[in-house]
Amino acid sequence: MKKSIALLLLVCFIGTSSHGWGVTGHRASGWIAEQYLSGKAKKKVRAVLHQQSLAIVSTWMDEIRSDSTYNYTADWHWVTVETGKTYAESPKNPNGDVIMTLQRVIAELKSHKLDEKKEEEALKMLVHLVGDIHQPLHVGCCDDQGGNKVKVKWFRNDSNLHRVWDSEMIDDTRLSYTEFAQALGQPDKATVAQWQKASVLDWANESMTYRKEVYDIKDGNLSYRYSYLHLQSAKDRVLKAGIRLAGILNEIYG
């Protein structure tokens, strides 16, 4: 039974380009998080990461896909929750998913019982997966591999819906990750506090609310109109990911 559930979940999501955000999106969230860290948390985070920035380590979990030693982490980037169902009602992947992995990693880091190497890796996973869960297609619903099977044209070039949300809309702004992050604005303190109160499960539920607009692709020929309608949603998710990451890190290290 467990094997059949695992196979079903793999068919529902895994694809060749199932990254959360592209490099720009992930690094922008990492950069934003650093702007909201307390002084104490920033110092401790840098020590754990051997002076690397959150922006730079944000793509580590995608980079280790090339290392078979980390094959066990492949399913941790995503989760499948069918439309009309809750996470609790959905079949669970025995290999793990982004929700249970984030909950576990946060608890481990808060325990302060990890050795140096495990703490560094756990922190890198946290940085990346907070970004992943905020990308709407990483909380999948269907048998289309998180939009990887939804073939579209992006400005007349062959693409797929997952790639459009991962990177193409963001990269077509022609901004560096710092420029992109700075262009997202600065919410007021009340808004920051509200966003940081949300739980991991809340983050996933929010991503599910974007499904209708994400899949509103008409004939699949996507360009300026689709970007005009939906780029702001991608920006909002990147911003929330960064601010919420900072909130978690302030709880752990602040």
C-alpha positions in Angstrom: 0.0 0.0 0.0 2.8 2.4 0.9 4.5 1.7 -2.4 1.4 2.4 -4.4 0.8 5.7 -2.6 4.4 6.7 -3.2 4.1 5.9 -6.9 0.9 7.9 -7.1 2.5 10.9 -5.5 5.6 10.6 -7.7 3.5 10.5 -10.8 1.5 13.5 -9.6 4.5 15.7 -9.3 8.1 14.7 -10.1 9.4 16.3 -13.3 12.7 17.3 -14.8 12.3 21.0 -13.8 10.5 20.8 -10.4 12.6 23.5 -8.8 10.8 26.0 -6.4 11.8 29.3 -7.9 14.7 29.8 -10.3 18.0 31.2 -9.0 16.6 34.8 -9.0 13.5 34.0 -7.0 15.3 31.9 -4.3 18.1 34.4 -3.9 15.7 37.3 -3.7 13.9 35.6 -0.8 17.2 34.9 0.9 18.3 38.5 0.5 15.0 39.8 1.8 15.2 37.5 4.9 18.6 39.0 5.8 17.0 42.5 5.9 14.6 41.3 8.6 16.9 39.4 10.9 17.8 40.6 14.3 21.4 41.4 14.9 21.9 38.4 17.0 20.2 36.0 14.5 22.2 37.5 11.6 25.5 36.9 13.4 24.6 33.3 14.4 23.2 32.4 10.9 26.4 33.7 9.3 28.5 31.6 11.7 26.5 28.4 10.9 26.8 29.1 7.2 30.6 29.9 7.4 29.9 33.5 6.4 27.9 32.6 3.3 24.7 34.7 2.8 21.2 33.3 2.8 20.9 34.4 -0.8 23.8 32.2 -1.9 22.8 29.1 0.1 19.2 29.4 -1.0 19.9 27.2 -4.1 21.9 24.5 -2.3 19.0 22.0 -2.4 18.7 22.3 -6.1 22.5 22.0 -6.6 22.7 18.7 -4.7 20.3 17.1 -7.1 23.5 16.2 -9.0 24.9 14.3 -6.0 23.3 10.8 -5.6 24.2 11.0 -1.9 21.2 13.3 -1.5 18.7 11.4 -3.6 16.6 10.8 -0.5 15.8 14.6 -0.5 14.1 14.6 -3.9 10.5 14.5 -2.7 11.1 17.1 0.0 10.6 20.0 -2.4 6.8 19.5 -3.0 3.5 18.1 -1.8 0.3 17.0 -3.5 -3.0 18.2 -2.0 -6.0 17.6 -4.3 -8.4 20.4 -4.8 -11.2 20.2 -2.3 -9.1 18.2 0.2 -6.9 19.3 3.1 -3.4 18.1 3.7 -4.6 15.9 6.5 -7.0 14.2 4.2 -4.4 13.6 1.4 -2.3 10.5 1.0 1.2 11.0 2.5 4.4 10.3 0.6 6.5 7.9 2.8 9.6 9.6 1.4 8.5 12.9 2.9 7.2 16.2 1.5 7.8 19.9 1.8 5.3 20.4 4.7 6.6 17.6 6.9 10.2 18.3 6.1 9.9 22.0 7.0 8.1 21.2 10.2 10.8 18.6 11.1 13.8 20.9 10.1 12.4 23.8 12.1 11.9 21.6 15.2 15.5 20.2 14.8 17.0 23.7 14.5 15.0 25.0 17.5 16.3 22.1 19.6 19.9 23.3 19.2 21.1 19.6 19.4 22.4 19.2 15.9 26.1 18.8 15.2 27.9 21.4 13.1 27.4 19.7 9.7 23.8 18.7 10.3 22.9 22.2 11.5 24.4 23.8 8.4 22.6 21.4 6.1 19.3 21.8 8.0 19.6 25.6 7.7 20.3 25.4 4.0 17.3 23.2 3.6 15.1 25.6 5.5 16.1 28.5 3.4 15.3 26.7 0.2 12.1 24.9 1.2 10.5 28.1 2.6 10.9 29.4 -1.0 9.6 26.2 -2.5 6.4 26.0 -0.5 5.5 29.6 -1.5 5.7 28.7 -5.2 2.1 27.8 -6.0 2.9 24.8 -8.2 4.9 23.1 -5.4 1.7 22.4 -3.7 0.4 20.3 -6.5 -3.1 19.1 -7.2 -3.1 17.0 -10.3 -1.4 14.4 -12.4 0.6 17.0 -14.4 3.8 16.9 -12.3 3.3 20.3 -10.8 2.6 21.9 -14.1 5.7 20.3 -15.8 3.3 18.4 -18.2 1.3 21.5 -19.1 3.1 22.4 -22.3 2.9 26.1 -23.2 4.6 28.7 -25.3 6.4 31.4 -23.6 6.9 34.3 -26.0 6.7 31.7 -28.8 9.3 29.4 -27.3 8.4 25.9 -26.0 8.1 25.8 -22.2 5.8 24.4 -19.5 3.7 26.0 -16.8 6.1 25.1 -14.0 9.0 26.7 -15.7 7.0 29.9 -16.4 6.4 30.3 -12.7 9.8 29.1 -11.5 11.8 31.4 -13.5 10.6 32.8 -16.8 8.2 35.5 -15.6 10.8 36.6 -13.0 13.9 36.3 -15.2 12.2 38.3 -18.0 12.2 41.4 -15.7 16.0 41.4 -16.4 16.7 42.3 -12.8 19.4 40.8 -10.6 18.2 39.1 -7.5 19.0 42.1 -5.3 17.3 44.5 -7.8 14.3 42.2 -7.9 14.1 41.9 -4.1 14.4 45.7 -3.6 11.6 46.2 -6.2 9.2 44.2 -4.0 8.7 47.0 -1.5 8.7 46.9 2.3 5.4 46.0 4.1 4.7 47.8 7.3 5.5 46.3 10.7 1.9 45.1 11.3 1.8 43.3 8.0 5.2 41.7 8.7 4.0 40.5 12.1 0.8 39.1 10.5 2.7 37.2 7.8 5.2 35.8 10.3 2.4 34.4 12.5 1.3 31.9 9.8 2.3 28.3 10.1 4.0 26.0 7.5 0.5 24.5 6.8 -0.8 28.0 6.3 1.9 28.7 3.7 0.8 25.6 1.8 -2.8 26.5 2.0 -2.1 30.0 0.6 -0.3 28.5 -2.3 -3.3 26.4 -3.1 -5.4 29.5 -3.4 -3.5 30.5 -6.5 -4.4 27.5 -8.6 -7.2 29.1 -10.6 -5.1 31.9 -11.8 -2.0 29.8 -12.4 -3.9 27.5 -14.7 -5.7 30.3 -16.5 -3.6 29.8 -19.6 -6.3 29.9 -22.4 -4.7 28.5 -25.5 -1.3 28.1 -23.9 0.4 30.9 -25.9 1.7 32.9 -22.9 3.5 36.3 -23.1 2.9 39.8 -22.0 -0.7 39.4 -21.0 -0.1 36.4 -18.7 2.9 38.1 -17.1 0.9 41.3 -16.6 -1.9 39.4 -14.8 0.3 37.1 -12.7 3.8 38.4 -12.1 2.6 40.4 -9.1 1.4 37.1 -7.5 4.9 35.6 -8.0 6.4 38.8 -6.5 4.1 38.6 -3.5 5.0 35.0 -2.8 8.8 35.7 -3.0 8.4 38.6 -0.6 6.3 36.6 1.9 8.8 33.7 1.7 11.7 36.0 2.6 9.9 37.7 5.5 8.6 34.4 6.9 12.1 32.9 6.7 13.4 35.8 8.7 10.7 35.2 11.3 11.6 31.6 11.7 15.3 32.4 11.9 14.7 35.0 14.5 12.8 32.5 16.6 15.7 29.9 16.3 18.7 32.2 16.7 17.4 35.6 17.9 
